[in-house]
Amino acid sequence: MSPRPTGRLFDKDLELTRTYRAPIDDVWASVTEPERTARWFGRWEGEGGVGRTIKVQMAFEENAPWTELRIDACEPPRRLAVSGSEAAGGWRLELLLSEQDGVTELKFVHHLDSVDSIGEVGPGWEYYLDMLTAAREGTAQPDFFQEYYPAMQAYYAGLVEES
C-alpha cells in the first residue's frame, strides 16, 4: 500500500502530523538524541542548546551530506525549532509535541520562505516522518522515490492552489 500525503498548508507553513502510542519523553528522545535521529534522519554532532549550531549528516540523501542547523528553541519535551541555510534557500523547522492519554502527537512545521518548491519539499518530509515511524516501530523503511516522489508532487502543488 502506498503512503498517502497528509500535509496541510497554512499561508507559508507546511504542517504534517504523526501520532504515536508512546509517552512524550520517548518521542522527544526519537527527535533529539543523536543515536535515535540516526535511524530515521541522520546523526548529529556538536553541543546542543539554544543559539548553538550542530552538524547533521543527512544519512538518507545522496552522498550523505553534512549540513549545519542552528537551534532556535528547545523546550523539552514539547518544542524544538531549528534553522539552516542551503544554496536553495533557508530552512526554518519546528517540532511541536503534545501528549494525551499515552498518545503523543508530533506536529512538524516547515516555515517556508516560498511555496514554489512545495511539490518537492512536501513529499520529502512525508518520507522522513514515515522513516521516523518505521524506526520507532521497527518496521521496514519506505522507499522514497517509488512511494513519495513524484507520486505526491501533485497533491502538494494542489495545496498552493487551494490556499
C-alpha positions in Angstrom: 0.0 0.0 0.0 1.4 3.4 -1.0 1.6 6.1 1.6 -1.0 8.9 1.5 0.0 12.6 1.7 -1.0 14.3 5.0 0.4 17.8 4.8 -1.6 20.9 5.1 -0.6 24.4 4.1 -1.4 27.5 6.3 -0.2 30.6 4.5 3.5 29.5 4.1 3.6 27.0 6.9 3.6 23.4 5.8 2.3 21.2 8.6 2.5 17.4 8.9 1.3 15.4 11.9 2.1 11.9 13.2 0.8 10.2 16.3 2.5 7.6 18.4 1.1 5.4 21.2 4.1 6.4 23.4 5.0 8.8 26.2 6.0 12.3 25.1 9.5 11.8 26.5 10.1 8.8 24.4 9.0 10.6 21.2 11.1 13.6 22.2 14.2 11.3 22.5 13.5 10.0 19.0 13.8 13.5 17.6 16.6 14.8 19.7 19.1 12.0 20.7 21.8 11.5 18.0 21.8 7.7 18.1 18.0 7.8 17.6 17.9 10.5 14.9 20.5 8.5 13.0 17.8 5.7 12.5 15.5 7.9 10.5 17.1 11.3 9.5 20.8 11.4 10.3 23.2 11.6 13.2 24.2 14.9 14.6 27.3 16.2 16.3 28.0 19.2 18.5 26.8 20.6 21.7 23.0 21.1 21.7 21.5 24.2 23.2 19.6 27.3 22.2 21.7 29.5 20.0 24.2 26.8 19.2 24.9 25.2 15.8 25.1 21.5 15.3 26.2 19.5 12.3 23.7 16.9 10.9 24.6 14.2 8.4 21.7 13.6 6.1 22.0 9.9 6.1 19.3 9.1 3.6 20.2 11.7 1.0 22.6 11.0 -1.9 26.2 11.1 -0.7 25.0 11.6 2.9 26.0 15.3 3.1 26.5 17.2 6.3 24.6 20.4 7.0 24.5 22.9 9.8 21.4 23.6 11.8 21.1 26.4 14.4 18.9 25.5 17.4 16.5 28.4 17.7 14.3 27.0 20.5 14.5 23.9 22.7 11.7 23.4 25.3 11.8 19.7 26.3 9.7 17.7 25.7 7.4 19.9 23.8 9.1 22.2 21.2 12.2 22.2 19.1 12.9 24.8 16.4 16.0 24.8 14.1 17.1 26.7 11.1 19.7 26.3 8.4 20.6 27.5 5.0 21.5 25.9 1.7 22.0 27.1 -1.8 18.3 26.5 -2.4 17.3 28.8 0.5 16.7 28.8 4.2 15.1 26.2 6.3 13.0 27.0 9.4 11.7 23.9 11.0 9.7 23.3 14.2 8.6 20.2 16.0 5.7 20.5 18.5 4.8 17.6 20.7 1.8 17.0 22.9 0.5 14.0 24.9 -2.9 12.9 25.9 -3.8 9.5 27.4 -0.5 7.9 26.5 -0.7 9.1 22.8 1.8 11.7 21.6 1.1 13.9 18.7 4.1 15.3 16.8 3.4 18.3 14.6 6.1 19.1 12.1 6.1 22.6 10.7 8.3 23.8 7.9 8.1 27.6 7.8 8.6 28.1 4.0 10.1 31.3 2.6 8.2 30.5 -0.7 5.8 27.8 -1.7 7.4 27.4 -5.1 9.1 24.1 -4.3 6.4 22.6 -2.1 5.9 19.8 -4.7 9.4 18.5 -3.8 9.6 19.6 -0.1 6.3 18.1 1.0 6.9 14.5 -0.2 10.4 14.7 1.3 9.0 15.5 4.8 6.4 12.8 4.4 9.2 10.4 3.7 11.3 11.4 6.7 8.3 11.3 9.1 7.4 7.9 7.9 11.0 6.9 8.4 10.6 8.1 12.0 7.6 5.9 12.4 9.3 2.9 10.9 12.3 3.5 13.2 10.1 3.7 16.2 8.0 0.6 15.3 10.9 -1.5 14.0 9.2 -1.9 10.6 10.7 -1.7 7.1 11.8 1.8 5.9 9.9 3.3 3.0 11.4 3.7 -0.5 11.4 7.5 -1.2 11.5 7.6 -5.0 8.9 4.9 -5.6 6.4 5.8 -2.9 6.7 9.5 -2.3 8.2 11.5 -5.1 6.9 12.2 -7.7 3.8 10.4 -6.5 2.8 13.1 -4.0 4.0 16.1 -6.0 0.6 16.9 -7.5 -1.1 16.8 -4.1 1.4 19.3 -2.6 1.2 21.6 -5.7 -2.6 21.5 -5.2 -2.2 22.8 -1.7 -0.9 26.1 -3.1 -3.9 26.4 -5.4 -6.3 25.8 -2.5 -4.8 28.5 -0.3 
